[in-house]
Structures are given as structure tokens and as C-alpha cells.
């Protein structure tokens, strides 16, 4: 959850990282088509994963709707390893941020039942404005008409365990509508909608602080493609 900002060129490692990410866009632009995939709702994780030999680059912008003031800009990446595991790095590129860390994200679907249309996954992701890692456990149930998601996350400092719930509906593999809620005064409720293409996905949402205050706009622009053996 972070944003890019002007610092002095040369020795700033974040500049090199941002240039590398731009190079990744160009280098992978010729990758074969694949259905776009993002592994969460506006805020919460789901049991969705990138898929075998699939890369995902998610540009996440977050700010206030008034004057579109940027609060955070984050680059999230995932690589699908097999059908049940993904791993990646997230870069906090927020304007004025002195901490430009790369943080790990990962997800493992350790239970999957076609009969019950149920999946359960565990992992770690960076879920809040502090850009800190949160381990989580989540279950997704597909009811046909819609999907429901229920899980829990542990605060990065170990101070609390919060629960979350979400629901989404995908129409004709193109439109996705979603809403979610995470407990705790420092967390949010959110809702959004997205459009999925073959190699990209865009979705826009809003999140409302549980503690009260103005809603925050969230925009995800996702690019995806195949790597390695998946190119064949």
C-alpha cells in the first residue's frame, strides 16, 4: 500500500526498483493471453491464486475522492507456482515515504473440494496503511449465485486477531462485484466492482473506516500473463 515519489536520482534504491518494474511491463507485454486474476477483494484475501506459470502485476492506488489526493501507491506482484501456491513481493511506493521496503506475500490453498465447492488457504499479505505483513487464514465457498469468504488475520505486532468476511459475484467471467468487512477499529468495510479482460483487470472500490471518517477510494490496475513452460 504505497506511492512513488520524487527523491534524488542515483543512490535511491527505490528509483532502480521502479525502473525495473517498468522494464518488467515492457518485457512481459508479449506474453500469451490469460484470464486476468487478482487474489483478493478490495481489502481481504480470498482463496484465489494466480495459477500455474502465471505472473500478476497489480498497481494499487489509494486516496481520497476529494481532488483525488493520493494517500498510497503500491506495486503488488505474484507468481503462480502450481495450481495452489503463489508468492510475490510488494513495494511501498507512497509519496514521501522513507520506508521503501519490499515485503513478501504468499498464499497456499491447502484444501480444495470440488464436491463441496469449498477451498481453504493460508498465507501472508500486507493489508493496511502501515504496510505491514499480516498472516491470514481464509475459506471460500462457491454457492453458484455468489461466493462467500470468511477468515481471520493476525496483526503484525501480535496485538490482536481480527476476523473478516466478504462476498463477490462474477458475471460471464467479465464483471466482478464485491464487498467485505474486517473487524477492528483500525480496519475497514469496503465495496467495489471490476472488469476483467484476457490479460488485464481493473477494479474500483471504496473503503469506510470502522472508526468513522471519510471514505477512501481504491483503484487496482492488474496485468497478467504466462512465464516459463506456460508460454508453450
C-alpha atoms as an extended CHARMM CRD file, in Angstrom:
* protein
*
       232  EXT
         1         1  UNK       CA              0.0000000000        0.0000000000        0.0000000000  PROA      1               0.0000000000
         2         2  UNK       CA              2.3770000000        2.6650000000       -1.0150000000  PROA      2               0.0000000000
         3         3  UNK       CA              3.2210000000        5.5200000000       -3.5030000000  PROA      3               0.0000000000
         4         4  UNK       CA              6.1070000000        6.6230000000       -5.7410000000  PROA      4               0.0000000000
         5         5  UNK       CA              7.6900000000        9.9810000000       -5.0850000000  PROA      5               0.0000000000
         6         6  UNK       CA             10.4830000000       12.1150000000       -6.2830000000  PROA      6               0.0000000000
         7         7  UNK       CA             13.6990000000       11.6530000000       -4.4650000000  PROA      7               0.0000000000
         8         8  UNK       CA             17.2090000000       12.3160000000       -5.6290000000  PROA      8               0.0000000000
         9         9  UNK       CA             18.2530000000       10.1080000000       -8.5320000000  PROA      9               0.0000000000
        10        10  UNK       CA             21.3340000000        7.9660000000       -8.3860000000  PROA      10              0.0000000000
        11        11  UNK       CA             21.6870000000        6.3720000000       -4.9960000000  PROA      11              0.0000000000
        12        12  UNK       CA             17.9810000000        5.9740000000       -4.2120000000  PROA      12              0.0000000000
        13        13  UNK       CA             17.3340000000        2.1920000000       -4.4740000000  PROA      13              0.0000000000
        14        14  UNK       CA             13.5810000000        2.7190000000       -4.8750000000  PROA      14              0.0000000000
        15        15  UNK       CA             14.2020000000        4.5060000000       -8.1970000000  PROA      15              0.0000000000
        16        16  UNK       CA             16.0390000000        1.4770000000       -9.5160000000  PROA      16              0.0000000000
        17        17  UNK       CA             13.2090000000       -0.7750000000       -8.3350000000  PROA      17              0.0000000000
        18        18  UNK       CA             10.5900000000        1.3770000000      -10.0710000000  PROA      18              0.0000000000
        19        19  UNK       CA             12.6020000000        1.3720000000      -13.3060000000  PROA      19              0.0000000000
        20        20  UNK       CA             12.8950000000       -2.4010000000      -13.0580000000  PROA      20              0.0000000000
        21        21  UNK       CA              9.1340000000       -2.7270000000      -12.6490000000  PROA      21              0.0000000000
        22        22  UNK       CA              8.6070000000       -0.5790000000      -15.7460000000  PROA      22              0.0000000000
        23        23  UNK       CA             11.0380000000       -2.8190000000      -17.6090000000  PROA      23              0.0000000000
        24        24  UNK       CA              9.0000000000       -5.8080000000      -16.4590000000  PROA      24              0.0000000000
        25        25  UNK       CA              5.9150000000       -4.2860000000      -18.0700000000  PROA      25              0.0000000000
        26        26  UNK       CA              7.7070000000       -3.9660000000      -21.3990000000  PROA      26              0.0000000000
        27        27  UNK       CA              9.4610000000       -7.3350000000      -21.3040000000  PROA      27              0.0000000000
        28        28  UNK       CA              6.2890000000       -9.2520000000      -20.4500000000  PROA      28              0.0000000000
        29        29  UNK       CA              3.9520000000       -7.3520000000      -22.7510000000  PROA      29              0.0000000000
        30        30  UNK       CA              4.3550000000      -10.0740000000      -25.3950000000  PROA      30              0.0000000000
        31        31  UNK       CA              3.3000000000      -12.8700000000      -23.0260000000  PROA      31              0.0000000000
        32        32  UNK       CA              0.4450000000      -15.0930000000      -24.2690000000  PROA      32              0.0000000000
        33        33  UNK       CA             -3.0900000000      -14.1550000000      -23.2360000000  PROA      33              0.0000000000
        34        34  UNK       CA             -4.5220000000      -15.4620000000      -19.9910000000  PROA      34              0.0000000000
        35        35  UNK       CA             -7.5670000000      -14.6460000000      -17.9150000000  PROA      35              0.0000000000
        36        36  UNK       CA             -6.7610000000      -11.8120000000      -15.5100000000  PROA      36              0.0000000000
        37        37  UNK       CA             -6.5970000000      -12.8840000000      -11.8950000000  PROA      37              0.0000000000
        38        38  UNK       CA             -6.3930000000      -10.9190000000       -8.6680000000  PROA      38              0.0000000000
        39        39  UNK       CA             -6.2800000000      -12.9490000000       -5.4790000000  PROA      39              0.0000000000
        40        40  UNK       CA             -8.4540000000      -10.8280000000       -3.2210000000  PROA      40              0.0000000000
        41        41  UNK       CA            -11.3970000000       -8.4580000000       -2.9370000000  PROA      41              0.0000000000
        42        42  UNK       CA            -10.9640000000       -4.7290000000       -2.2940000000  PROA      42              0.0000000000
        43        43  UNK       CA             -9.2580000000       -5.4500000000        1.0250000000  PROA      43              0.0000000000
        44        44  UNK       CA             -9.4830000000       -9.0700000000        2.1210000000  PROA      44              0.0000000000
        45        45  UNK       CA             -7.7010000000      -12.1090000000        0.6640000000  PROA      45              0.0000000000
        46        46  UNK       CA             -9.6640000000      -14.9710000000       -0.8890000000  PROA      46              0.0000000000
        47        47  UNK       CA             -8.5910000000      -18.4860000000       -1.8490000000  PROA      47              0.0000000000
        48        48  UNK       CA             -7.9860000000      -17.3650000000       -5.4530000000  PROA      48              0.0000000000
        49        49  UNK       CA             -4.4100000000      -17.8070000000       -6.6570000000  PROA      49              0.0000000000
        50        50  UNK       CA             -2.6080000000      -16.7250000000       -9.8150000000  PROA      50              0.0000000000
        51        51  UNK       CA             -2.4640000000      -20.2130000000      -11.3850000000  PROA      51              0.0000000000
        52        52  UNK       CA              0.3890000000      -22.3260000000      -12.7230000000  PROA      52              0.0000000000
        53        53  UNK       CA              3.0860000000      -20.4370000000      -14.6670000000  PROA      53              0.0000000000
        54        54  UNK       CA              1.1890000000      -17.1610000000      -14.3050000000  PROA      54              0.0000000000
        55        55  UNK       CA              2.5700000000      -13.7880000000      -13.2370000000  PROA      55              0.0000000000
        56        56  UNK       CA              0.4420000000      -10.9630000000      -11.8630000000  PROA      56              0.0000000000
        57        57  UNK       CA              1.4250000000       -7.3000000000      -11.5080000000  PROA      57              0.0000000000
        58        58  UNK       CA             -1.1030000000       -5.2730000000       -9.5230000000  PROA      58              0.0000000000
        59        59  UNK       CA             -0.8200000000       -1.4690000000       -9.2790000000  PROA      59              0.0000000000
        60        60  UNK       CA             -2.8220000000       -0.3520000000       -6.2610000000  PROA      60              0.0000000000
        61        61  UNK       CA             -3.6690000000        3.3230000000       -5.8030000000  PROA      61              0.0000000000
        62        62  UNK       CA             -5.4370000000        4.5700000000       -2.7110000000  PROA      62              0.0000000000
        63        63  UNK       CA             -6.5520000000        8.0830000000       -1.8180000000  PROA      63              0.0000000000
        64        64  UNK       CA             -9.3470000000       10.4550000000       -1.0200000000  PROA      64              0.0000000000
        65        65  UNK       CA            -12.0170000000       11.1480000000       -3.5920000000  PROA      65              0.0000000000
        66        66  UNK       CA            -11.8300000000       14.8920000000       -2.9580000000  PROA      66              0.0000000000
        67        67  UNK       CA             -9.3080000000       16.2240000000       -5.5050000000  PROA      67              0.0000000000
        68        68  UNK       CA             -8.1020000000       12.6250000000       -5.9550000000  PROA      68              0.0000000000
        69        69  UNK       CA             -5.4000000000       13.1530000000       -3.3700000000  PROA      69              0.0000000000
        70        70  UNK       CA             -3.0590000000       10.1760000000       -3.3340000000  PROA      70              0.0000000000
        71        71  UNK       CA             -2.5740000000        8.5260000000        0.0330000000  PROA      71              0.0000000000
        72        72  UNK       CA             -0.8490000000        5.3140000000       -1.0180000000  PROA      72              0.0000000000
        73        73  UNK       CA              0.5970000000        3.6380000000       -4.0960000000  PROA      73              0.0000000000
        74        74  UNK       CA              1.6790000000        0.0000000000       -4.0050000000  PROA      74              0.0000000000
        75        75  UNK       CA              3.0490000000       -2.4130000000       -6.5880000000  PROA      75              0.0000000000
        76        76  UNK       CA              1.9800000000       -5.9870000000       -5.7860000000  PROA      76              0.0000000000
        77        77  UNK       CA              3.4080000000       -8.9630000000       -7.6650000000  PROA      77              0.0000000000
        78        78  UNK       CA              2.5630000000      -12.6600000000       -7.6230000000  PROA      78              0.0000000000
        79        79  UNK       CA              3.9400000000      -15.7290000000       -9.3660000000  PROA      79              0.0000000000
        80        80  UNK       CA              1.7640000000      -18.8010000000       -9.5770000000  PROA      80              0.0000000000
        81        81  UNK       CA              3.6600000000      -21.9950000000       -8.7350000000  PROA      81              0.0000000000
        82        82  UNK       CA              1.3590000000      -24.9040000000       -9.4660000000  PROA      82              0.0000000000
        83        83  UNK       CA             -2.3960000000      -24.5460000000       -9.0920000000  PROA      83              0.0000000000
        84        84  UNK       CA             -2.3990000000      -23.9940000000       -5.3280000000  PROA      84              0.0000000000
        85        85  UNK       CA              0.5100000000      -21.7160000000       -4.4600000000  PROA      85              0.0000000000
        86        86  UNK       CA              1.5450000000      -18.1500000000       -5.2530000000  PROA      86              0.0000000000
        87        87  UNK       CA              4.3680000000      -15.9860000000       -3.9770000000  PROA      87              0.0000000000
        88        88  UNK       CA              5.4410000000      -12.4310000000       -4.6700000000  PROA      88              0.0000000000
        89        89  UNK       CA              6.8160000000       -9.1160000000       -3.4480000000  PROA      89              0.0000000000
        90        90  UNK       CA              5.0350000000       -5.8590000000       -2.6450000000  PROA      90              0.0000000000
        91        91  UNK       CA              6.7260000000       -2.4630000000       -2.9750000000  PROA      91              0.0000000000
        92        92  UNK       CA              5.5930000000        0.5340000000       -0.9350000000  PROA      92              0.0000000000
        93        93  UNK       CA              5.9980000000        3.4690000000       -3.3640000000  PROA      93              0.0000000000
        94        94  UNK       CA              3.9690000000        6.0290000000       -1.4180000000  PROA      94              0.0000000000
        95        95  UNK       CA              4.8610000000        9.6810000000       -1.8690000000  PROA      95              0.0000000000
        96        96  UNK       CA              7.0380000000       10.9990000000        0.9330000000  PROA      96              0.0000000000
        97        97  UNK       CA              7.5310000000        7.5610000000        2.4640000000  PROA      97              0.0000000000
        98        98  UNK       CA             11.0030000000        6.9840000000        3.8570000000  PROA      98              0.0000000000
        99        99  UNK       CA             10.4500000000        3.2370000000        4.2170000000  PROA      99              0.0000000000
       100       100  UNK       CA             10.5820000000        1.6940000000        0.7110000000  PROA      100             0.0000000000
       101       101  UNK       CA             10.6770000000       -1.9030000000        1.8420000000  PROA      101             0.0000000000
       102       102  UNK       CA              9.9080000000       -4.9250000000       -0.2750000000  PROA      102             0.0000000000
       103       103  UNK       CA              7.6110000000       -7.2570000000        1.6390000000  PROA      103             0.0000000000
       104       104  UNK       CA              6.7560000000      -10.8730000000        0.9260000000  PROA      104             0.0000000000
       105       105  UNK       CA              3.2570000000      -12.0640000000        0.0800000000  PROA      105             0.0000000000
       106       106  UNK       CA              2.3510000000      -15.7440000000       -0.2480000000  PROA      106             0.0000000000
       107       107  UNK       CA             -0.7060000000      -17.9760000000       -0.3400000000  PROA      107             0.0000000000
       108       108  UNK       CA             -1.1980000000      -21.7540000000       -0.1890000000  PROA      108             0.0000000000
       109       109  UNK       CA             -4.5400000000      -23.4380000000       -0.8910000000  PROA      109             0.0000000000
       110       110  UNK       CA             -4.1470000000      -26.4710000000        1.3570000000  PROA      110             0.0000000000
       111       111  UNK       CA             -7.7270000000      -27.7570000000        0.9990000000  PROA      111             0.0000000000
       112       112  UNK       CA             -9.8940000000      -27.9120000000       -2.1270000000  PROA      112             0.0000000000
       113       113  UNK       CA            -13.1340000000      -29.8590000000       -2.6160000000  PROA      113             0.0000000000
       114       114  UNK       CA            -14.9940000000      -29.8310000000       -5.9210000000  PROA      114             0.0000000000
       115       115  UNK       CA            -17.8340000000      -31.7300000000       -4.2830000000  PROA      115             0.0000000000
       116       116  UNK       CA            -18.4570000000      -29.0680000000       -1.6400000000  PROA      116             0.0000000000
       117       117  UNK       CA            -17.1730000000      -26.1910000000       -3.7970000000  PROA      117             0.0000000000
       118       118  UNK       CA            -15.0180000000      -25.1600000000       -0.8830000000  PROA      118             0.0000000000
       119       119  UNK       CA            -11.3930000000      -24.0390000000       -0.5990000000  PROA      119             0.0000000000
       120       120  UNK       CA             -9.2630000000      -23.0780000000        2.3870000000  PROA      120             0.0000000000
       121       121  UNK       CA             -5.9980000000      -21.1570000000        2.1760000000  PROA      121             0.0000000000
       122       122  UNK       CA             -3.3370000000      -19.7160000000        4.4630000000  PROA      122             0.0000000000
       123       123  UNK       CA             -0.8340000000      -17.0100000000        3.7290000000  PROA      123             0.0000000000
       124       124  UNK       CA              0.5650000000      -13.5870000000        4.4430000000  PROA      124             0.0000000000
       125       125  UNK       CA             -0.2540000000      -10.2440000000        2.8420000000  PROA      125             0.0000000000
       126       126  UNK       CA              0.1830000000       -6.5430000000        3.5340000000  PROA      126             0.0000000000
       127       127  UNK       CA             -3.2880000000       -5.3360000000        4.3830000000  PROA      127             0.0000000000
       128       128  UNK       CA             -3.2080000000       -1.8660000000        5.9270000000  PROA      128             0.0000000000
       129       129  UNK       CA             -1.8360000000        1.6500000000        5.6450000000  PROA      129             0.0000000000
       130       130  UNK       CA              1.1540000000        0.7240000000        7.7840000000  PROA      130             0.0000000000
       131       131  UNK       CA              2.3200000000       -1.6500000000        5.0250000000  PROA      131             0.0000000000
       132       132  UNK       CA              2.9670000000       -4.4420000000        7.4890000000  PROA      132             0.0000000000
       133       133  UNK       CA              2.6510000000       -8.2070000000        6.9340000000  PROA      133             0.0000000000
       134       134  UNK       CA             -0.4530000000       -9.9680000000        8.2520000000  PROA      134             0.0000000000
       135       135  UNK       CA             -0.7270000000      -13.7780000000        8.3540000000  PROA      135             0.0000000000
       136       136  UNK       CA             -4.2250000000      -14.9550000000        7.4720000000  PROA      136             0.0000000000
       137       137  UNK       CA             -6.4950000000      -17.9720000000        7.1220000000  PROA      137             0.0000000000
       138       138  UNK       CA             -9.4730000000      -17.8450000000        4.7310000000  PROA      138             0.0000000000
       139       139  UNK       CA            -12.2010000000      -20.1690000000        3.4290000000  PROA      139             0.0000000000
       140       140  UNK       CA            -14.1250000000      -19.5770000000        0.1810000000  PROA      140             0.0000000000
       141       141  UNK       CA            -17.4580000000      -21.2540000000       -0.5390000000  PROA      141             0.0000000000
       142       142  UNK       CA            -18.9660000000      -21.0660000000       -4.0290000000  PROA      142             0.0000000000
       143       143  UNK       CA            -22.7650000000      -21.1600000000       -3.8260000000  PROA      143             0.0000000000
       144       144  UNK       CA            -23.2670000000      -20.7520000000       -7.5660000000  PROA      144             0.0000000000
       145       145  UNK       CA            -25.1550000000      -17.4660000000       -7.3450000000  PROA      145             0.0000000000
       146       146  UNK       CA            -22.2940000000      -15.8950000000       -5.3720000000  PROA      146             0.0000000000
       147       147  UNK       CA            -19.1770000000      -16.7270000000       -3.3770000000  PROA      147             0.0000000000
       148       148  UNK       CA            -18.6470000000      -16.0900000000        0.3380000000  PROA      148             0.0000000000
       149       149  UNK       CA            -15.3010000000      -15.6480000000        2.0990000000  PROA      149             0.0000000000
       150       150  UNK       CA            -14.6560000000      -15.9690000000        5.8250000000  PROA      150             0.0000000000
       151       151  UNK       CA            -11.3540000000      -15.7670000000        7.6400000000  PROA      151             0.0000000000
       152       152  UNK       CA             -9.1020000000      -14.2190000000       10.2320000000  PROA      152             0.0000000000
       153       153  UNK       CA             -5.9070000000      -12.2030000000       10.2230000000  PROA      153             0.0000000000
       154       154  UNK       CA             -3.2750000000      -11.6180000000       12.8810000000  PROA      154             0.0000000000
       155       155  UNK       CA             -1.9680000000       -8.1080000000       13.4770000000  PROA      155             0.0000000000
       156       156  UNK       CA              1.6990000000       -7.8350000000       12.5340000000  PROA      156             0.0000000000
       157       157  UNK       CA              2.6800000000       -6.8890000000       16.0980000000  PROA      157             0.0000000000
       158       158  UNK       CA              0.6550000000       -9.7790000000       17.5310000000  PROA      158             0.0000000000
       159       159  UNK       CA             -1.6300000000       -7.3900000000       19.4380000000  PROA      159             0.0000000000
       160       160  UNK       CA             -4.9320000000       -8.7130000000       18.0460000000  PROA      160             0.0000000000
       161       161  UNK       CA             -6.6300000000      -11.2390000000       15.8080000000  PROA      161             0.0000000000
       162       162  UNK       CA             -9.3620000000       -9.7970000000       13.6000000000  PROA      162             0.0000000000
       163       163  UNK       CA            -11.9910000000      -11.6420000000       11.5870000000  PROA      163             0.0000000000
       164       164  UNK       CA            -13.1370000000      -10.7350000000        8.1000000000  PROA      164             0.0000000000
       165       165  UNK       CA            -15.9960000000      -11.6400000000        5.7940000000  PROA      165             0.0000000000
       166       166  UNK       CA            -16.6750000000      -10.9390000000        2.1460000000  PROA      166             0.0000000000
       167       167  UNK       CA            -18.9190000000      -11.7550000000       -0.7820000000  PROA      167             0.0000000000
       168       168  UNK       CA            -18.4600000000      -11.4890000000       -4.5420000000  PROA      168             0.0000000000
       169       169  UNK       CA            -20.2710000000      -12.3200000000       -7.7600000000  PROA      169             0.0000000000
       170       170  UNK       CA            -18.6020000000      -12.8570000000      -11.1540000000  PROA      170             0.0000000000
       171       171  UNK       CA            -20.7880000000      -12.4130000000      -14.2380000000  PROA      171             0.0000000000
       172       172  UNK       CA            -19.8240000000      -14.0470000000      -17.5450000000  PROA      172             0.0000000000
       173       173  UNK       CA            -16.1520000000      -14.1230000000      -16.4990000000  PROA      173             0.0000000000
       174       174  UNK       CA            -16.0490000000      -10.3680000000      -17.0630000000  PROA      174             0.0000000000
       175       175  UNK       CA            -17.7300000000       -8.3140000000      -14.3350000000  PROA      175             0.0000000000
       176       176  UNK       CA            -16.9750000000       -8.8090000000      -10.6570000000  PROA      176             0.0000000000
       177       177  UNK       CA            -18.9240000000       -7.1970000000       -7.8060000000  PROA      177             0.0000000000
       178       178  UNK       CA            -17.6240000000       -7.4300000000       -4.2430000000  PROA      178             0.0000000000
       179       179  UNK       CA            -17.9720000000       -6.2690000000       -0.6500000000  PROA      179             0.0000000000
       180       180  UNK       CA            -16.0350000000       -7.0950000000        2.5080000000  PROA      180             0.0000000000
       181       181  UNK       CA            -15.6040000000       -6.1770000000        6.1580000000  PROA      181             0.0000000000
       182       182  UNK       CA            -12.7070000000       -6.5840000000        8.6060000000  PROA      182             0.0000000000
       183       183  UNK       CA            -13.2150000000       -6.2030000000       12.3570000000  PROA      183             0.0000000000
       184       184  UNK       CA            -11.1530000000       -3.8330000000       14.4810000000  PROA      184             0.0000000000
       185       185  UNK       CA            -11.1230000000       -0.0540000000       14.8610000000  PROA      185             0.0000000000
       186       186  UNK       CA             -8.1140000000        0.3190000000       12.5700000000  PROA      186             0.0000000000
       187       187  UNK       CA             -9.7870000000       -1.6200000000        9.7370000000  PROA      187             0.0000000000
       188       188  UNK       CA            -12.4980000000       -1.0180000000        7.1390000000  PROA      188             0.0000000000
       189       189  UNK       CA            -15.6330000000       -2.0900000000        5.3200000000  PROA      189             0.0000000000
       190       190  UNK       CA            -15.4420000000       -1.8520000000        1.5280000000  PROA      190             0.0000000000
       191       191  UNK       CA            -17.3050000000       -2.4090000000       -1.7130000000  PROA      191             0.0000000000
       192       192  UNK       CA            -16.2890000000       -2.3160000000       -5.3540000000  PROA      192             0.0000000000
       193       193  UNK       CA            -16.6860000000       -3.5350000000       -8.9160000000  PROA      193             0.0000000000
       194       194  UNK       CA            -14.2330000000       -4.6720000000      -11.5630000000  PROA      194             0.0000000000
       195       195  UNK       CA            -13.9060000000       -5.5580000000      -15.2380000000  PROA      195             0.0000000000
       196       196  UNK       CA            -11.6950000000       -8.4670000000      -16.3400000000  PROA      196             0.0000000000
       197       197  UNK       CA            -10.0990000000       -8.9200000000      -19.7400000000  PROA      197             0.0000000000
       198       198  UNK       CA             -7.7740000000      -11.6210000000      -21.0090000000  PROA      198             0.0000000000
       199       199  UNK       CA             -4.5410000000      -10.0310000000      -19.8040000000  PROA      199             0.0000000000
       200       200  UNK       CA             -5.7380000000       -7.2780000000      -17.5230000000  PROA      200             0.0000000000
       201       201  UNK       CA             -8.1990000000       -6.3450000000      -14.8260000000  PROA      201             0.0000000000
       202       202  UNK       CA             -9.3650000000       -3.0040000000      -13.4550000000  PROA      202             0.0000000000
       203       203  UNK       CA            -11.4770000000       -2.5610000000      -10.3850000000  PROA      203             0.0000000000
       204       204  UNK       CA            -12.5580000000        0.4220000000       -8.3550000000  PROA      204             0.0000000000
       205       205  UNK       CA            -13.7650000000        0.4180000000       -4.7840000000  PROA      205             0.0000000000
       206       206  UNK       CA            -14.3070000000        2.4900000000       -1.6820000000  PROA      206             0.0000000000
       207       207  UNK       CA            -13.4590000000        1.6900000000        1.9110000000  PROA      207             0.0000000000
       208       208  UNK       CA            -15.0940000000        3.1270000000        5.0260000000  PROA      208             0.0000000000
       209       209  UNK       CA            -13.0850000000        3.2910000000        8.3000000000  PROA      209             0.0000000000
       210       210  UNK       CA            -14.6410000000        1.3360000000       11.1480000000  PROA      210             0.0000000000
       211       211  UNK       CA            -13.6470000000        4.1860000000       13.4570000000  PROA      211             0.0000000000
       212       212  UNK       CA            -15.5380000000        6.7110000000       11.2990000000  PROA      212             0.0000000000
       213       213  UNK       CA            -14.3500000000        9.3330000000        8.8690000000  PROA      213             0.0000000000
       214       214  UNK       CA            -14.2710000000        9.9710000000        5.1410000000  PROA      214             0.0000000000
       215       215  UNK       CA            -14.3110000000        7.0390000000        2.7050000000  PROA      215             0.0000000000
       216       216  UNK       CA            -11.1350000000        6.2320000000        0.7880000000  PROA      216             0.0000000000
       217       217  UNK       CA            -11.0560000000        5.4010000000       -2.9290000000  PROA      217             0.0000000000
       218       218  UNK       CA             -9.0770000000        2.3090000000       -4.0270000000  PROA      218             0.0000000000
       219       219  UNK       CA             -8.1170000000        1.5480000000       -7.6220000000  PROA      219             0.0000000000
       220       220  UNK       CA             -6.4120000000       -1.6450000000       -8.8380000000  PROA      220             0.0000000000
       221       221  UNK       CA             -4.9500000000       -1.9780000000      -12.3490000000  PROA      221             0.0000000000
       222       222  UNK       CA             -3.8010000000       -5.5670000000      -12.8650000000  PROA      222             0.0000000000
       223       223  UNK       CA             -1.6950000000       -7.0250000000      -15.6740000000  PROA      223             0.0000000000
       224       224  UNK       CA             -1.1460000000      -10.7620000000      -16.0540000000  PROA      224             0.0000000000
       225       225  UNK       CA              0.4860000000      -13.2900000000      -18.3650000000  PROA      225             0.0000000000
       226       226  UNK       CA              2.3740000000      -16.5540000000      -18.6270000000  PROA      226             0.0000000000
       227       227  UNK       CA              6.0170000000      -17.3650000000      -17.9410000000  PROA      227             0.0000000000
       228       228  UNK       CA              8.2840000000      -20.3840000000      -18.3480000000  PROA      228             0.0000000000
       229       229  UNK       CA              6.5420000000      -23.5360000000      -19.5130000000  PROA      229             0.0000000000
       230       230  UNK       CA              3.2240000000      -21.6940000000      -19.5070000000  PROA      230             0.0000000000
       231       231  UNK       CA              4.2770000000      -19.8770000000      -22.6580000000  PROA      231             0.0000000000
       232       232  UNK       CA              4.1360000000      -23.0500000000      -24.6810000000  PROA      232             0.0000000000
